[in-house]
């Protein structure tokens, strides 16, 4: 199943390493999050959302009931 982050990178062509750096994450950690193999901590999720000019709720909202 494609994650919203995978879709973002496919649609925009923005490199994962660029967003990882902006979000202060290692490229490996960010890659795991993009592939859906890991969920970020709340601070990391906020940094990723800010790097993408998006919200945590929009990126991971399906996990919140």
N, CA, C and O atoms as a Tripos MOL2 file, in Angstrom:
@<TRIPOS>MOLECULE
protein
  260   259    65     0     0
PROTEIN
NO_CHARGES

@<TRIPOS>ATOM
      1 N           0.8400   -1.1840    0.0000 N.3       1 UNK1
      2 CA          0.0000    0.0000    0.0000 C.3       1 UNK1
      3 C           0.8850    1.2470    0.0000 C.2       1 UNK1
      4 O           1.8090    1.3590    0.8060 O.2       1 UNK1
      5 N           0.6070    2.1500   -0.8770 N.am      2 UNK2
      6 CA          1.4000    3.3660   -1.0070 C.3       2 UNK2
      7 C           1.0570    4.3510    0.1180 C.2       2 UNK2
      8 O          -0.1160    4.5960    0.3990 O.2       2 UNK2
      9 N           2.0800    4.9050    0.7520 N.am      3 UNK3
     10 CA          1.8460    5.8930    1.7970 C.3       3 UNK3
     11 C           1.6890    7.2750    1.1570 C.2       3 UNK3
     12 O           2.0260    7.4770   -0.0100 O.2       3 UNK3
     13 N           1.1740    8.2150    1.9430 N.am      4 UNK4
     14 CA          1.0330    9.5790    1.4370 C.3       4 UNK4
     15 C           2.3950   10.1850    1.1320 C.2       4 UNK4
     16 O           2.5180   11.0060    0.2230 O.2       4 UNK4
     17 N           3.4170    9.7900    1.8830 N.am      5 UNK5
     18 CA          4.7510   10.3210    1.6210 C.3       5 UNK5
     19 C           5.2960    9.7720    0.2980 C.2       5 UNK5
     20 O           5.9230   10.5110   -0.4610 O.2       5 UNK5
     21 N           5.0660    8.4970    0.0180 N.am      6 UNK6
     22 CA          5.5050    7.9390   -1.2620 C.3       6 UNK6
     23 C           4.8190    8.6710   -2.4140 C.2       6 UNK6
     24 O           5.4470    9.0200   -3.4140 O.2       6 UNK6
     25 N           3.5200    8.8930   -2.2490 N.am      7 UNK7
     26 CA          2.7540    9.5960   -3.2860 C.3       7 UNK7
     27 C           3.3050   11.0080   -3.4870 C.2       7 UNK7
     28 O           3.4490   11.4650   -4.6210 O.2       7 UNK7
     29 N           3.6130   11.6950   -2.3880 N.am      8 UNK8
     30 CA          4.1700   13.0450   -2.4740 C.3       8 UNK8
     31 C           5.4590   13.0420   -3.2950 C.2       8 UNK8
     32 O           5.6250   13.8650   -4.1950 O.2       8 UNK8
     33 N           6.3680   12.1200   -2.9860 N.am      9 UNK9
     34 CA          7.6530   12.0940   -3.6820 C.3       9 UNK9
     35 C           7.4890   11.7370   -5.1580 C.2       9 UNK9
     36 O           8.1990   12.2760   -6.0060 O.2       9 UNK9
     37 N           6.5560   10.8300   -5.4720 N.am     10 UNK10
     38 CA          6.3140   10.4750   -6.8740 C.3      10 UNK10
     39 C           5.7420   11.6580   -7.6490 C.2      10 UNK10
     40 O           6.1450   11.9300   -8.7810 O.2      10 UNK10
     41 N           4.7960   12.3580   -7.0210 N.am     11 UNK11
     42 CA          4.1190   13.4590   -7.7220 C.3      11 UNK11
     43 C           4.9970   14.6930   -7.8800 C.2      11 UNK11
     44 O           4.9130   15.3810   -8.8970 O.2      11 UNK11
     45 N           5.8320   14.9810   -6.8990 N.am     12 UNK12
     46 CA          6.6150   16.2210   -6.9420 C.3      12 UNK12
     47 C           8.0280   16.0220   -7.4640 C.2      12 UNK12
     48 O           8.6410   16.9610   -7.9710 O.2      12 UNK12
     49 N           8.5460   14.8130   -7.3450 N.am     13 UNK13
     50 CA          9.9210   14.5590   -7.7550 C.3      13 UNK13
     51 C          10.9510   15.0330   -6.7380 C.2      13 UNK13
     52 O          12.1530   14.9660   -6.9970 O.2      13 UNK13
     53 N          10.4910   15.5130   -5.5820 N.am     14 UNK14
     54 CA         11.4020   15.9620   -4.5270 C.3      14 UNK14
     55 C          12.0950   14.7310   -3.9340 C.2      14 UNK14
     56 O          11.4440   13.7370   -3.6130 O.2      14 UNK14
     57 N          13.3920   14.8070   -3.7950 N.am     15 UNK15
     58 CA         14.1770   13.6860   -3.2800 C.3      15 UNK15
     59 C          13.9360   13.4850   -1.7850 C.2      15 UNK15
     60 O          13.7840   14.4430   -1.0270 O.2      15 UNK15
     61 N          13.9060   12.2150   -1.3850 N.am     16 UNK16
     62 CA         13.7250   11.8860    0.0220 C.3      16 UNK16
     63 C          14.8330   12.4800    0.8850 C.2      16 UNK16
     64 O          14.5730   12.9420    1.9960 O.2      16 UNK16
     65 N          16.0420   12.4720    0.3940 N.am     17 UNK17
     66 CA         17.1740   12.9970    1.1680 C.3      17 UNK17
     67 C          16.9900   14.4770    1.4910 C.2      17 UNK17
     68 O          17.3930   14.9320    2.5610 O.2      17 UNK17
     69 N          16.3930   15.2190    0.5850 N.am     18 UNK18
     70 CA         16.1530   16.6390    0.8060 C.3      18 UNK18
     71 C          15.1800   16.8520    1.9610 C.2      18 UNK18
     72 O          15.4250   17.6810    2.8370 O.2      18 UNK18
     73 N          14.0800   16.1070    1.9630 N.am     19 UNK19
     74 CA         13.0920   16.2340    3.0370 C.3      19 UNK19
     75 C          13.6670   15.7060    4.3460 C.2      19 UNK19
     76 O          13.4230   16.2860    5.4040 O.2      19 UNK19
     77 N          14.4150   14.6290    4.2900 N.am     20 UNK20
     78 CA         15.0400   14.0930    5.5030 C.3      20 UNK20
     79 C          15.9370   15.1430    6.1480 C.2      20 UNK20
     80 O          15.9150   15.3270    7.3650 O.2      20 UNK20
     81 N          16.7170   15.8230    5.3310 N.am     21 UNK21
     82 CA         17.6060   16.8590    5.8670 C.3      21 UNK21
     83 C          16.8050   18.0110    6.4690 C.2      21 UNK21
     84 O          17.1290   18.4910    7.5550 O.2      21 UNK21
     85 N          15.7580   18.4560    5.7680 N.am     22 UNK22
     86 CA         14.9290   19.5430    6.2880 C.3      22 UNK22
     87 C          14.2450   19.1530    7.5980 C.2      22 UNK22
     88 O          14.0410   19.9970    8.4710 O.2      22 UNK22
     89 N          13.8910   17.8730    7.7330 N.am     23 UNK23
     90 CA         13.2010   17.3880    8.9250 C.3      23 UNK23
     91 C          14.1760   16.9160   10.0070 C.2      23 UNK23
     92 O          13.7630   16.4220   11.0560 O.2      23 UNK23
     93 N          15.4720   17.0740    9.7380 N.am     24 UNK24
     94 CA         16.5170   16.6800   10.6930 C.3      24 UNK24
     95 C          16.4500   15.2020   11.0490 C.2      24 UNK24
     96 O          16.5530   14.8210   12.2150 O.2      24 UNK24
     97 N          16.2710   14.3680   10.0050 N.am     25 UNK25
     98 CA         16.2570   12.9150   10.1370 C.3      25 UNK25
     99 C          17.3440   12.3330    9.2550 C.2      25 UNK25
    100 O          17.7680   12.9580    8.2830 O.2      25 UNK25
    101 N          17.7940   11.1370    9.5960 N.am     26 UNK26
    102 CA         18.7290   10.4710    8.7010 C.3      26 UNK26
    103 C          17.9600   10.0010    7.4750 C.2      26 UNK26
    104 O          16.7650    9.7200    7.5660 O.2      26 UNK26
    105 N          18.6290    9.9110    6.3320 N.am     27 UNK27
    106 CA         17.9330    9.4090    5.1440 C.3      27 UNK27
    107 C          17.3530    8.0090    5.3520 C.2      27 UNK27
    108 O          16.2720    7.7030    4.8480 O.2      27 UNK27
    109 N          18.0650    7.1640    6.0900 N.am     28 UNK28
    110 CA         17.5720    5.8080    6.3510 C.3      28 UNK28
    111 C          16.3110    5.7990    7.1870 C.2      28 UNK28
    112 O          15.3730    5.0570    6.8960 O.2      28 UNK28
    113 N          16.2820    6.6160    8.2230 N.am     29 UNK29
    114 CA         15.0940    6.6880    9.0830 C.3      29 UNK29
    115 C          13.9050    7.2330    8.2930 C.2      29 UNK29
    116 O          12.7870    6.7320    8.4100 O.2      29 UNK29
    117 N          14.1600    8.2540    7.4950 N.am     30 UNK30
    118 CA         13.0770    8.8310    6.6970 C.3      30 UNK30
    119 C          12.5660    7.8230    5.6660 C.2      30 UNK30
    120 O          11.3620    7.7390    5.4240 O.2      30 UNK30
    121 N          13.4570    7.0770    5.0730 N.am     31 UNK31
    122 CA         13.0650    6.0690    4.0940 C.3      31 UNK31
    123 C          12.1440    5.0260    4.7130 C.2      31 UNK31
    124 O          11.1700    4.6120    4.0830 O.2      31 UNK31
    125 N          12.4380    4.5960    5.9360 N.am     32 UNK32
    126 CA         11.5680    3.6350    6.6220 C.3      32 UNK32
    127 C          10.1770    4.2200    6.8400 C.2      32 UNK32
    128 O           9.1750    3.5210    6.6900 O.2      32 UNK32
    129 N          10.1180    5.4850    7.1900 N.am     33 UNK33
    130 CA          8.8350    6.1570    7.3970 C.3      33 UNK33
    131 C           8.0720    6.2580    6.0790 C.2      33 UNK33
    132 O           6.8720    5.9850    6.0340 O.2      33 UNK33
    133 N           8.7570    6.6450    5.0160 N.am     34 UNK34
    134 CA          8.1280    6.7740    3.6970 C.3      34 UNK34
    135 C           7.5410    5.4400    3.2510 C.2      34 UNK34
    136 O           6.4350    5.3990    2.7120 O.2      34 UNK34
    137 N           8.2700    4.3530    3.4720 N.am     35 UNK35
    138 CA          7.8090    3.0230    3.0540 C.3      35 UNK35
    139 C           6.7400    2.4510    3.9790 C.2      35 UNK35
    140 O           6.1890    1.3870    3.6990 O.2      35 UNK35
    141 N           6.4410    3.1440    5.0780 N.am     36 UNK36
    142 CA          5.4300    2.6560    6.0010 C.3      36 UNK36
    143 C           5.9180    1.5630    6.9210 C.2      36 UNK36
    144 O           5.1150    0.8820    7.5590 O.2      36 UNK36
    145 N           7.2310    1.3850    6.9980 N.am     37 UNK37
    146 CA          7.8060    0.3520    7.8570 C.3      37 UNK37
    147 C           8.0550    0.8550    9.2710 C.2      37 UNK37
    148 O           8.3780    0.0740   10.1670 O.2      37 UNK37
    149 N           7.9050    2.1550    9.4690 N.am     38 UNK38
    150 CA          8.1160    2.7680   10.7770 C.3      38 UNK38
    151 C           7.2240    3.9950   10.8890 C.2      38 UNK38
    152 O           6.9930    4.7020    9.9080 O.2      38 UNK38
    153 N           6.7230    4.2400   12.1050 N.am     39 UNK39
    154 CA          5.9890    5.4720   12.3590 C.3      39 UNK39
    155 C           6.9190    6.4350   13.0770 C.2      39 UNK39
    156 O           7.6580    6.0250   13.9720 O.2      39 UNK39
    157 N           6.8960    7.6940   12.7050 N.am     40 UNK40
    158 CA          7.7920    8.6570   13.3450 C.3      40 UNK40
    159 C           7.2990    9.0240   14.7450 C.2      40 UNK40
    160 O           6.1210    8.8710   15.0690 O.2      40 UNK40
    161 N           8.2210    9.5050   15.5560 N.am     41 UNK41
    162 CA          7.8220   10.0830   16.8380 C.3      41 UNK41
    163 C           7.0130   11.3470   16.5310 C.2      41 UNK41
    164 O           7.0440   11.8480   15.4070 O.2      41 UNK41
    165 N           6.3060   11.8470   17.5080 N.am     42 UNK42
    166 CA          5.5160   13.0570   17.2780 C.3      42 UNK42
    167 C           6.3900   14.2320   16.8460 C.2      42 UNK42
    168 O           6.0430   14.9150   15.8820 O.2      42 UNK42
    169 N           7.5220   14.4980   17.5300 N.am     43 UNK43
    170 CA          8.3630   15.6080   17.0620 C.3      43 UNK43
    171 C           8.8520   15.4140   15.6200 C.2      43 UNK43
    172 O           8.9030   16.3730   14.8500 O.2      43 UNK43
    173 N           9.2090   14.1850   15.2570 N.am     44 UNK44
    174 CA          9.6690   13.9290   13.8900 C.3      44 UNK44
    175 C           8.5260   14.1080   12.8930 C.2      44 UNK44
    176 O           8.7320   14.6500   11.8080 O.2      44 UNK44
    177 N           7.3320   13.6600   13.2500 N.am     45 UNK45
    178 CA          6.1620   13.8240   12.3740 C.3      45 UNK45
    179 C           5.8740   15.3000   12.1300 C.2      45 UNK45
    180 O           5.5480   15.7000   11.0130 O.2      45 UNK45
    181 N           5.9970   16.0970   13.1690 N.am     46 UNK46
    182 CA          5.7790   17.5390   13.0280 C.3      46 UNK46
    183 C           6.8290   18.1510   12.1090 C.2      46 UNK46
    184 O           6.5000   18.9740   11.2550 O.2      46 UNK46
    185 N           8.0890   17.7550   12.2760 N.am     47 UNK47
    186 CA          9.1540   18.2930   11.4120 C.3      47 UNK47
    187 C           8.9510   17.8820    9.9530 C.2      47 UNK47
    188 O           9.1820   18.6790    9.0440 O.2      47 UNK47
    189 N           8.5180   16.6360    9.7300 N.am     48 UNK48
    190 CA          8.2470   16.1760    8.3580 C.3      48 UNK48
    191 C           7.1000   16.9810    7.7630 C.2      48 UNK48
    192 O           7.1970   17.4570    6.6320 O.2      48 UNK48
    193 N           6.0270   17.1340    8.5110 N.am     49 UNK49
    194 CA          4.8750   17.8850    8.0160 C.3      49 UNK49
    195 C           5.2700   19.3190    7.6760 C.2      49 UNK49
    196 O           4.8670   19.8440    6.6380 O.2      49 UNK49
    197 N           6.0460   19.9480    8.5320 N.am     50 UNK50
    198 CA          6.4940   21.3200    8.2580 C.3      50 UNK50
    199 C           7.3780   21.3740    7.0220 C.2      50 UNK50
    200 O           7.2770   22.3100    6.2290 O.2      50 UNK50
    201 N           8.2390   20.3850    6.8500 N.am     51 UNK51
    202 CA          9.1120   20.3480    5.6720 C.3      51 UNK51
    203 C           8.3100   20.2200    4.3850 C.2      51 UNK51
    204 O           8.7340   20.6830    3.3260 O.2      51 UNK51
    205 N           7.1390   19.5820    4.4900 N.am     52 UNK52
    206 CA          6.2740   19.3840    3.3260 C.3      52 UNK52
    207 C           5.1800   20.4430    3.2210 C.2      52 UNK52
    208 O           4.3330   20.3760    2.3310 O.2      52 UNK52
    209 N           5.1960   21.4300    4.1390 N.am     53 UNK53
    210 CA          4.1330   22.4370    4.1900 C.3      53 UNK53
    211 C           2.7590   21.7780    4.2860 C.2      53 UNK53
    212 O           1.8190   22.1520    3.5850 O.2      53 UNK53
    213 N           2.6710   20.7930    5.1680 N.am     54 UNK54
    214 CA          1.4430   20.0300    5.3520 C.3      54 UNK54
    215 C           1.1970   19.8890    6.8460 C.2      54 UNK54
    216 O           1.8980   20.4970    7.6550 O.2      54 UNK54
    217 N           0.2070   19.0910    7.2120 N.am     55 UNK55
    218 CA         -0.0910   18.8640    8.6220 C.3      55 UNK55
    219 C           0.1150   17.3910    8.9640 C.2      55 UNK55
    220 O           0.0320   16.5160    8.1020 O.2      55 UNK55
    221 N           0.3790   17.1450   10.2150 N.am     56 UNK56
    222 CA          0.5010   15.7650   10.6980 C.3      56 UNK56
    223 C          -0.8210   15.0300   10.4640 C.2      56 UNK56
    224 O          -0.8360   13.8720   10.0460 O.2      56 UNK56
    225 N          -1.9120   15.7120   10.7360 N.am     57 UNK57
    226 CA         -3.2300   15.0990   10.5680 C.3      57 UNK57
    227 C          -3.4660   14.6450    9.1310 C.2      57 UNK57
    228 O          -4.0190   13.5690    8.9010 O.2      57 UNK57
    229 N          -3.0530   15.4510    8.1770 N.am     58 UNK58
    230 CA         -3.2320   15.0770    6.7790 C.3      58 UNK58
    231 C          -2.3360   13.9060    6.3880 C.2      58 UNK58
    232 O          -2.7600   13.0260    5.6400 O.2      58 UNK58
    233 N          -1.1160   13.8900    6.8820 N.am     59 UNK59
    234 CA         -0.1710   12.8410    6.5070 C.3      59 UNK59
    235 C          -0.4510   11.5100    7.1830 C.2      59 UNK59
    236 O          -0.2780   10.4590    6.5670 O.2      59 UNK59
    237 N          -0.8880   11.5350    8.4590 N.am     60 UNK60
    238 CA         -1.0980   10.3000    9.2100 C.3      60 UNK60
    239 C          -2.4750   10.2170    9.8290 C.2      60 UNK60
    240 O          -2.6640    9.4700   10.7890 O.2      60 UNK60
    241 N          -3.4410   10.9540    9.3170 N.am     61 UNK61
    242 CA         -4.7720   11.0390    9.8960 C.3      61 UNK61
    243 C          -5.5210    9.7290    9.9810 C.2      61 UNK61
    244 O          -6.3670    9.5610   10.8590 O.2      61 UNK61
    245 N          -5.2300    8.7930    9.0870 N.am     62 UNK62
    246 CA         -5.9550    7.5160    9.1050 C.3      62 UNK62
    247 C          -5.6210    6.7050   10.3490 C.2      62 UNK62
    248 O          -6.3320    5.7480   10.6570 O.2      62 UNK62
    249 N          -4.5610    7.0570   11.0760 N.am     63 UNK63
    250 CA         -4.1990    6.3300   12.2910 C.3      63 UNK63
    251 C          -4.8740    6.9040   13.5230 C.2      63 UNK63
    252 O          -4.7700    6.3330   14.6080 O.2      63 UNK63
    253 N          -5.5640    8.0270   13.3690 N.am     64 UNK64
    254 CA         -6.2190    8.6870   14.4950 C.3      64 UNK64
    255 C          -7.7080    8.4380   14.4090 C.2      64 UNK64
    256 O          -8.3320    8.7280   13.3880 O.2      64 UNK64
    257 N          -8.2740    7.9120   15.4530 N.am     65 UNK65
    258 CA         -9.7210    7.6390   15.4920 C.3      65 UNK65
    259 C         -10.4030    8.6160   16.4130 C.2      65 UNK65
    260 O         -11.6200    8.5560   16.5850 O.2      65 UNK65
@<TRIPOS>BOND
     1     1     2 1
     2     2     3 1
     3     3     4 2
     4     3     5 am
     5     5     6 1
     6     6     7 1
     7     7     8 2
     8     7     9 am
     9     9    10 1
    10    10    11 1
    11    11    12 2
    12    11    13 am
    13    13    14 1
    14    14    15 1
    15    15    16 2
    16    15    17 am
    17    17    18 1
    18    18    19 1
    19    19    20 2
    20    19    21 am
    21    21    22 1
    22    22    23 1
    23    23    24 2
    24    23    25 am
    25    25    26 1
    26    26    27 1
    27    27    28 2
    28    27    29 am
    29    29    30 1
    30    30    31 1
    31    31    32 2
    32    31    33 am
    33    33    34 1
    34    34    35 1
    35    35    36 2
    36    35    37 am
    37    37    38 1
    38    38    39 1
    39    39    40 2
    40    39    41 am
    41    41    42 1
    42    42    43 1
    43    43    44 2
    44    43    45 am
    45    45    46 1
    46    46    47 1
    47    47    48 2
    48    47    49 am
    49    49    50 1
    50    50    51 1
    51    51    52 2
    52    51    53 am
    53    53    54 1
    54    54    55 1
    55    55    56 2
    56    55    57 am
    57    57    58 1
    58    58    59 1
    59    59    60 2
    60    59    61 am
    61    61    62 1
    62    62    63 1
    63    63    64 2
    64    63    65 am
    65    65    66 1
    66    66    67 1
    67    67    68 2
    68    67    69 am
    69    69    70 1
    70    70    71 1
    71    71    72 2
    72    71    73 am
    73    73    74 1
    74    74    75 1
    75    75    76 2
    76    75    77 am
    77    77    78 1
    78    78    79 1
    79    79    80 2
    80    79    81 am
    81    81    82 1
    82    82    83 1
    83    83    84 2
    84    83    85 am
    85    85    86 1
    86    86    87 1
    87    87    88 2
    88    87    89 am
    89    89    90 1
    90    90    91 1
    91    91    92 2
    92    91    93 am
    93    93    94 1
    94    94    95 1
    95    95    96 2
    96    95    97 am
    97    97    98 1
    98    98    99 1
    99    99   100 2
   100    99   101 am
   101   101   102 1
   102   102   103 1
   103   103   104 2
   104   103   105 am
   105   105   106 1
   106   106   107 1
   107   107   108 2
   108   107   109 am
   109   109   110 1
   110   110   111 1
   111   111   112 2
   112   111   113 am
   113   113   114 1
   114   114   115 1
   115   115   116 2
   116   115   117 am
   117   117   118 1
   118   118   119 1
   119   119   120 2
   120   119   121 am
   121   121   122 1
   122   122   123 1
   123   123   124 2
   124   123   125 am
   125   125   126 1
   126   126   127 1
   127   127   128 2
   128   127   129 am
   129   129   130 1
   130   130   131 1
   131   131   132 2
   132   131   133 am
   133   133   134 1
   134   134   135 1
   135   135   136 2
   136   135   137 am
   137   137   138 1
   138   138   139 1
   139   139   140 2
   140   139   141 am
   141   141   142 1
   142   142   143 1
   143   143   144 2
   144   143   145 am
   145   145   146 1
   146   146   147 1
   147   147   148 2
   148   147   149 am
   149   149   150 1
   150   150   151 1
   151   151   152 2
   152   151   153 am
   153   153   154 1
   154   154   155 1
   155   155   156 2
   156   155   157 am
   157   157   158 1
   158   158   159 1
   159   159   160 2
   160   159   161 am
   161   161   162 1
   162   162   163 1
   163   163   164 2
   164   163   165 am
   165   165   166 1
   166   166   167 1
   167   167   168 2
   168   167   169 am
   169   169   170 1
   170   170   171 1
   171   171   172 2
   172   171   173 am
   173   173   174 1
   174   174   175 1
   175   175   176 2
   176   175   177 am
   177   177   178 1
   178   178   179 1
   179   179   180 2
   180   179   181 am
   181   181   182 1
   182   182   183 1
   183   183   184 2
   184   183   185 am
   185   185   186 1
   186   186   187 1
   187   187   188 2
   188   187   189 am
   189   189   190 1
   190   190   191 1
   191   191   192 2
   192   191   193 am
   193   193   194 1
   194   194   195 1
   195   195   196 2
   196   195   197 am
   197   197   198 1
   198   198   199 1
   199   199   200 2
   200   199   201 am
   201   201   202 1
   202   202   203 1
   203   203   204 2
   204   203   205 am
   205   205   206 1
   206   206   207 1
   207   207   208 2
   208   207   209 am
   209   209   210 1
   210   210   211 1
   211   211   212 2
   212   211   213 am
   213   213   214 1
   214   214   215 1
   215   215   216 2
   216   215   217 am
   217   217   218 1
   218   218   219 1
   219   219   220 2
   220   219   221 am
   221   221   222 1
   222   222   223 1
   223   223   224 2
   224   223   225 am
   225   225   226 1
   226   226   227 1
   227   227   228 2
   228   227   229 am
   229   229   230 1
   230   230   231 1
   231   231   232 2
   232   231   233 am
   233   233   234 1
   234   234   235 1
   235   235   236 2
   236   235   237 am
   237   237   238 1
   238   238   239 1
   239   239   240 2
   240   239   241 am
   241   241   242 1
   242   242   243 1
   243   243   244 2
   244   243   245 am
   245   245   246 1
   246   246   247 1
   247   247   248 2
   248   247   249 am
   249   249   250 1
   250   250   251 1
   251   251   252 2
   252   251   253 am
   253   253   254 1
   254   254   255 1
   255   255   256 2
   256   255   257 am
   257   257   258 1
   258   258   259 1
   259   259   260 2
@<TRIPOS>SUBSTRUCTURE
     1 UNK1         2 RESIDUE 1 A UNK
     2 UNK2         6 RESIDUE 1 A UNK
     3 UNK3        10 RESIDUE 1 A UNK
     4 UNK4        14 RESIDUE 1 A UNK
     5 UNK5        18 RESIDUE 1 A UNK
     6 UNK6        22 RESIDUE 1 A UNK
     7 UNK7        26 RESIDUE 1 A UNK
     8 UNK8        30 RESIDUE 1 A UNK
     9 UNK9        34 RESIDUE 1 A UNK
    10 UNK10       38 RESIDUE 1 A UNK
    11 UNK11       42 RESIDUE 1 A UNK
    12 UNK12       46 RESIDUE 1 A UNK
    13 UNK13       50 RESIDUE 1 A UNK
    14 UNK14       54 RESIDUE 1 A UNK
    15 UNK15       58 RESIDUE 1 A UNK
    16 UNK16       62 RESIDUE 1 A UNK
    17 UNK17       66 RESIDUE 1 A UNK
    18 UNK18       70 RESIDUE 1 A UNK
    19 UNK19       74 RESIDUE 1 A UNK
    20 UNK20       78 RESIDUE 1 A UNK
    21 UNK21       82 RESIDUE 1 A UNK
    22 UNK22       86 RESIDUE 1 A UNK
    23 UNK23       90 RESIDUE 1 A UNK
    24 UNK24       94 RESIDUE 1 A UNK
    25 UNK25       98 RESIDUE 1 A UNK
    26 UNK26      102 RESIDUE 1 A UNK
    27 UNK27      106 RESIDUE 1 A UNK
    28 UNK28      110 RESIDUE 1 A UNK
    29 UNK29      114 RESIDUE 1 A UNK
    30 UNK30      118 RESIDUE 1 A UNK
    31 UNK31      122 RESIDUE 1 A UNK
    32 UNK32      126 RESIDUE 1 A UNK
    33 UNK33      130 RESIDUE 1 A UNK
    34 UNK34      134 RESIDUE 1 A UNK
    35 UNK35      138 RESIDUE 1 A UNK
    36 UNK36      142 RESIDUE 1 A UNK
    37 UNK37      146 RESIDUE 1 A UNK
    38 UNK38      150 RESIDUE 1 A UNK
    39 UNK39      154 RESIDUE 1 A UNK
    40 UNK40      158 RESIDUE 1 A UNK
    41 UNK41      162 RESIDUE 1 A UNK
    42 UNK42      166 RESIDUE 1 A UNK
    43 UNK43      170 RESIDUE 1 A UNK
    44 UNK44      174 RESIDUE 1 A UNK
    45 UNK45      178 RESIDUE 1 A UNK
    46 UNK46      182 RESIDUE 1 A UNK
    47 UNK47      186 RESIDUE 1 A UNK
    48 UNK48      190 RESIDUE 1 A UNK
    49 UNK49      194 RESIDUE 1 A UNK
    50 UNK50      198 RESIDUE 1 A UNK
    51 UNK51      202 RESIDUE 1 A UNK
    52 UNK52      206 RESIDUE 1 A UNK
    53 UNK53      210 RESIDUE 1 A UNK
    54 UNK54      214 RESIDUE 1 A UNK
    55 UNK55      218 RESIDUE 1 A UNK
    56 UNK56      222 RESIDUE 1 A UNK
    57 UNK57      226 RESIDUE 1 A UNK
    58 UNK58      230 RESIDUE 1 A UNK
    59 UNK59      234 RESIDUE 1 A UNK
    60 UNK60      238 RESIDUE 1 A UNK
    61 UNK61      242 RESIDUE 1 A UNK
    62 UNK62      246 RESIDUE 1 A UNK
    63 UNK63      250 RESIDUE 1 A UNK
    64 UNK64      254 RESIDUE 1 A UNK
    65 UNK65      258 RESIDUE 1 A UNK
